[in-house]
Amino acid sequence: MKSSYEVVKKKVARLVMVIAMSAITEQLTAQLDPFGAAYFQDQYLLNPAMSGLEKKLNVNLGYRRQWNSIPGGPENQYVTGDYGFSNKVGAGLNFYNDKAGLLSTTRAMGTYSYHIALNADRKVHLGLSAGIINRRIDNSSLNGEPDDPLLATGSKTRFDADFGAAYADKKLTVQAAFPNMVTYFGKTETDAVDMPIFFAAASYKLSLTGADDVLLEPKLAFRAVKGYDNIIDAGANVFFGKSLNVFGIYHTSKNSTFGAGLHLKNKLIITAVYSTATKDIKLYSGGNLEVGVAASLFQK
């Protein structure tokens, strides 16, 4: 029979493991490394106003593995779909899942967007997303007694909403988004120290050739996170005709993101993205590898 000391020792060890993995996950969330596709390919990931811009169905899928040298390192997946029903109204669905060690987070949001034409080339875009965020501990990965109070953590689900706006013409795009509005304005303590509270960005397309065979799109973005330093992203995307794009971004969290997309007949885009490790973990782990696929369907 196990001594009471051994039982307590094992329970304490399990508790330490849960706390350690929680700390790792919170630090990851605090760094707020968005998917590389969110900057140029699937901007709907960061701003609901960027959904339903065109009268076609856009479907985006992405997978990212972080901290490859650390067992139980975070894995992230996203799926988005948006459709423009008319020149004015669009809608979208946005799913995101994160798993780091024992902790899993799932975010599911639905979006309504409205687009106002100022003239033939200029538009104002507005978007509102609403849905749920669920966080839970994977008890199946723990080795303990079913009635262990340390395992009775359950899951936490909350309602939240995001609002976004953007102005765009043929060259300039300026946008801003306010994620997690319900939690932030409701003064909820949940995620108080790692919650994204504001995003803004501006980009401008430049033709490097007379026939627009090569386009350069510099972009500057700002991200605010409650309880952490603000982050500035600066980079550019280069389009080579309609078959290839490459981009690079520097983040003031002292890491960089590089990516490329292969475009197939204006219907499919396959992307690969690599982000170097931030200053807080570069001594312990390598960077993050991301792959994604985007498809355009039912174009009117």
C-alpha positions, -999 to +999 in steps of 0.1 A: +000+000+000+013+034-009+022+057+020+003+089+025+035+107+018+039+091-017+003+099-026+007+136-016+040+137-034+024+125-067-005+149-064+019+178-058+039+167-088+008+167-110-002+201-097+032+215-105+030+201-140-004+217-146+009+251-133+040+249-154+021+241-186-004+269-178+025+294-174+040+283-208+006+287-225+000+321-209+034+333-220+027+321-256-006+339-256+010+370-242+035+370-271+005+370-294+023+357-325-006+358-350-006+333-379+016+347-407-013+344-431-032+370-410-010+399-423-017+396-461-035+364-471-064+360-445-068+394-428-102+383-415-082+365-388-074+398-372-103+421-383-139+411-388-144+440-412-122+421-437-148+394-442-171+392-472-152+417-493-159+399-525-189+380-540-173+346-536-166+320-508-131+322-494-120+293-472-087+294-453-071+266-433-038+268-413-017+247-389+012+258-368+036+239-346+055+260-321+086+254-299+096+222-318+123+212-293+099+214-263+077+183-256+041+194-255+048+226-273+018+245-286-001+235-317-025+259-334-052+254-361-076+278-377-104+276-402-121+307-417-148+310-443-163+343-456-187+352-483-199+384-499-237+381-506-237+415-523-217+447-527-228+457-492-233+426-470-210+398-461-207+371-435-180+348-421-172+320-397-139+319-378-126+289-358-093+288-338-079+260-316-048+260-295-033+231-275-003+235-253+006+206-230-025+200-209-044+232-219-066+237-249-084+268-261-111+269-287-126+301-302-156+300-325-170+333-339-197+343-365-193+375-384-216+400-401-199+427-423-213+458-440-195+475-469-201+512-478-190+524-513-178+560-512-172+559-550-161+533-576-127+528-560-131+536-523-150+517-496-155+517-458-158+482-443-174+474-409-176+441-392-189+426-360-181+391-347-197+372-318-192+338-303-176+317-276-142+310-262-136+278-243-106+269-222-101+235-206-075+210-192-071+177-209-077+154-180-073+123-202-036+131-204-031+131-167-024+100-147-044+102-115-074+089-095-108+099-110-119+116-078-087+136-075-098+172-067-068+185-086-083+171-118-118+185-112-110+218-130-137+214-157-137+239-185-145+276-188-166+291-216-174+327-221-192+349-247-172+376-265-174+399-294-150+417-318-155+449-338-135+460-368-134+488-394-114+495-425-110+520-453-096+507-486-091+520-521-070+504-550-037+511-532-043+521-495-058+500-467-062+514-432-079+493-406-085+489-368-101+462-347-112+458-311-111+421-301-126+407-268-148+437-262-172+420-238-144+407-216-125+440-217-154+464-211-171+440-187-140+441-164-139+403-164-108+390-148-106+360-172-075+364-194-069+399-179-031+398-183-028+384-219-059+397-236-055+414-270-074+447-269-065+466-300-051+461-335-044+487-362-026+485-396-019+504-427-006+491-461+000+506-495+004+488-528+031+500-552+037+488-588+074+481-594+067+477-631+045+495-655+023+465-661+018+457-624+037+424-629+055+430-596+036+447-567+051+457-534+029+462-504+046+476-473+026+472-441+028+487-406+008+472-377+002+479-341-010+454-315-020+462-279-021+435-252-035+440-217-006+437-192+022+435-218+043+457-240+027+469-272+039+452-303+047+469-337+050+448-369+067+462-399+072+444-432+062+440-468+046+416-493+058+412-529+035+398-556+051+383-587+023+384-612-005+361-601+016+330-593+038+338-563+041+361-533+068+364-506+068+385-475+088+393-444+078+411-411+098+423-382+081+423-347+093+445-318+090+413-297+124+408-313+115+381-338+107+379-375+083+362-398+090+350-433+066+334-458+058+325-494+026+316-512+021+297-544-010+307-563-027+282-586-051+295-612-066+322-589-084+294-571-059+280-546-030+294-525-006+272-506+015+290-481+045+282-459+056+305-430+085+305-406+087+327-375+119+330-354+116+325-316+110+356-295+136+369-271+120+351-241+123+316-254+150+317-281+175+301-257+152+271-252+135+265-285+136+271-322+110+290-343+075+282-355+066+265-387+032+272-403+014+258-434-018+270-449-042+266-478-067+291-492-094+284-517-118+307-536-151+291-546-184+301-562-171+333-576-199+354-592 
